[in-house]
Amino acid sequence: MNDSTAVTVLRYGHRPGRDDRVTTHVGLTARALGADRVVFPDNASGSAETVRSVTDRFGGPFRVECRGDQQGFVREWDGAIAHLTMYGEPIQDVVGSVRDRAVDGDPLLVVVGGEKVPWALYEQATVNVAVTNQPHSEIAGLAVFLDALFEGRELDREWVDADRRVVPEATGKTVVDADDAP
């Protein structure tokens, strides 16, 4: 992967009241683990505001958008599409080819379903990726996928325009003003 590769995470579907916390965590995971932006459905504006607030406090760059027509967004995407699903091909078999396309400058759309995903999405995806073929959290799937995609480099990311920084330490919880960070 190179620094010019754009990675967008699309939260496909959102059930208000039921998915609020998971949708928010999809956005926070996307931000923390190297994506450039997250796109939420229009009815997930609360999740969008939470992720924007975290970005304002802890730094970016990271963009948050809400879109109404998610099927149209996928249809119009100009680049590779990795759909995370337990029914896909094993991540260890396909992440290298996804990375190779991204190295060539293709923007990458990572789709994380939030409710029943239409069959058309499986067909539109460049690759349907399974992080195991077992039921588990879409947040975990996204985290494992992004870590494999970036080969761990996202863990050393530099954050800009942060108001606050977490001070890494063995015990304790220290958050300081960004200007005072060691």
C-alpha positions in Angstrom: 0.0 0.0 0.0 1.2 3.5 -0.6 0.3 6.8 1.0 -1.9 7.9 -2.0 -4.2 4.9 -1.8 -7.7 5.9 -0.7 -9.5 3.5 1.5 -13.2 4.1 2.2 -15.3 2.0 4.5 -19.0 1.8 3.7 -21.4 0.8 6.5 -24.1 -0.8 4.4 -27.4 -0.6 6.2 -28.2 0.6 9.7 -31.2 -0.2 12.0 -31.7 2.8 14.3 -31.8 1.8 17.9 -30.5 -1.7 17.2 -27.2 -0.9 15.3 -26.2 2.5 16.8 -23.3 1.2 18.9 -22.0 -1.2 16.2 -22.3 1.4 13.4 -20.4 3.9 15.6 -17.7 1.3 16.2 -17.4 0.5 12.5 -16.5 4.2 12.0 -14.1 4.3 14.9 -12.4 1.1 13.8 -12.1 2.4 10.2 -10.5 5.6 11.6 -8.1 4.0 14.0 -6.9 1.3 11.6 -6.0 3.3 8.5 -9.0 4.1 6.4 -9.4 7.6 5.0 -13.1 7.9 5.4 -16.3 6.2 6.4 -19.7 6.5 4.7 -22.8 5.8 6.8 -26.4 5.6 5.7 -28.4 8.8 6.2 -30.2 7.3 9.2 -26.9 6.9 11.1 -26.3 10.6 11.7 -25.7 10.0 15.4 -22.9 7.6 14.7 -21.5 10.1 12.2 -21.5 12.9 14.8 -19.7 10.6 17.4 -17.0 9.7 14.9 -16.5 13.3 13.8 -16.2 14.3 17.5 -13.6 11.7 18.1 -11.7 12.8 15.0 -11.9 16.4 16.2 -10.5 15.5 19.6 -7.9 12.8 18.7 -6.9 13.9 15.2 -7.1 12.9 11.6 -7.1 13.1 8.8 -10.4 11.2 8.5 -13.7 12.1 6.8 -17.2 11.0 7.8 -20.1 11.2 5.3 -23.7 10.1 5.3 -25.4 9.0 2.0 -28.9 7.9 1.2 -28.5 5.7 -1.8 -25.9 3.1 -0.7 -26.6 0.8 -3.7 -26.0 3.7 -6.0 -22.8 4.6 -4.1 -21.5 1.0 -4.7 -22.6 1.0 -8.3 -20.8 4.2 -9.1 -17.6 3.3 -7.2 -14.6 3.6 -9.4 -12.1 1.1 -7.9 -11.9 -2.2 -6.1 -14.7 -3.3 -3.8 -13.9 -5.7 -0.9 -17.2 -6.9 0.7 -16.6 -8.4 4.2 -18.9 -11.4 4.6 -18.6 -14.8 6.3 -19.6 -16.3 2.9 -16.6 -15.0 1.1 -13.1 -16.3 0.2 -10.6 -16.6 3.1 -8.9 -13.3 3.8 -5.5 -15.0 3.8 -6.1 -16.1 0.2 -7.3 -12.7 -1.2 -5.8 -9.8 0.8 -2.6 -9.8 -1.3 -4.5 -9.3 -4.5 -6.6 -6.6 -2.9 -3.4 -4.9 -1.7 -1.8 -5.2 -5.2 -4.7 -3.4 -6.8 -4.5 -0.6 -4.1 -0.7 -0.3 -4.7 -1.5 0.4 -8.3 -3.6 3.4 -7.2 -7.1 2.0 -7.3 -9.3 3.4 -4.6 -10.6 0.7 -2.3 -14.1 0.5 -1.0 -14.5 -1.9 2.0 -18.2 -2.8 2.6 -19.4 -3.8 6.0 -23.0 -4.9 6.1 -25.4 -3.9 8.9 -28.4 -5.8 7.8 -29.3 -8.3 5.1 -27.1 -7.3 2.1 -28.7 -7.7 -1.3 -27.3 -10.3 -3.6 -26.3 -7.6 -6.1 -23.6 -6.4 -3.7 -22.0 -9.9 -3.7 -21.9 -9.6 -7.6 -20.7 -6.0 -7.7 -17.8 -6.7 -5.3 -14.4 -7.3 -6.7 -13.9 -9.8 -3.9 -16.1 -11.1 -1.1 -13.8 -11.6 1.9 -14.3 -13.8 4.8 -12.4 -13.3 8.1 -13.2 -16.9 9.0 -16.4 -18.5 7.6 -18.0 -18.3 11.1 -20.4 -15.8 12.5 -18.7 -13.0 14.4 -18.7 -9.2 14.8 -18.4 -7.0 11.7 -16.2 -4.8 13.8 -13.7 -7.6 14.3 -13.8 -8.5 10.6 -13.1 -4.9 9.7 -10.2 -4.7 12.1 -8.6 -7.9 11.0 -9.1 -6.9 7.3 -7.5 -3.5 7.7 -4.6 -4.8 9.7 -3.9 -7.5 7.0 -4.3 -4.9 4.2 -1.9 -2.5 5.7 0.4 -5.2 7.1 0.4 -3.6 10.5 1.7 -0.2 9.4 -1.5 1.5 10.4 -0.5 1.0 14.0 2.3 3.5 13.6 0.1 6.2 12.0 0.7 9.8 12.9 -2.3 11.9 13.8 -2.6 15.6 13.0 -4.8 18.4 14.2 -5.5 16.5 17.5 -6.6 18.3 20.6 -5.8 15.4 22.8 -3.3 12.5 22.9 -3.3 9.3 24.9 0.0 8.7 26.6 0.9 5.0 26.2 1.8 3.4 29.5 1.7 0.0 31.2 -1.0 1.0 33.7 -3.2 4.1 34.1 -5.2 6.2 31.7 -3.4 9.4 30.8 -4.8 11.8 28.2 -3.1 15.1 27.7 -3.5 18.2 25.6 -1.8 17.5 22.2 0.6 20.4 22.9 1.8 18.8 26.1 2.2 15.2 24.7 5.7 13.7 25.1 
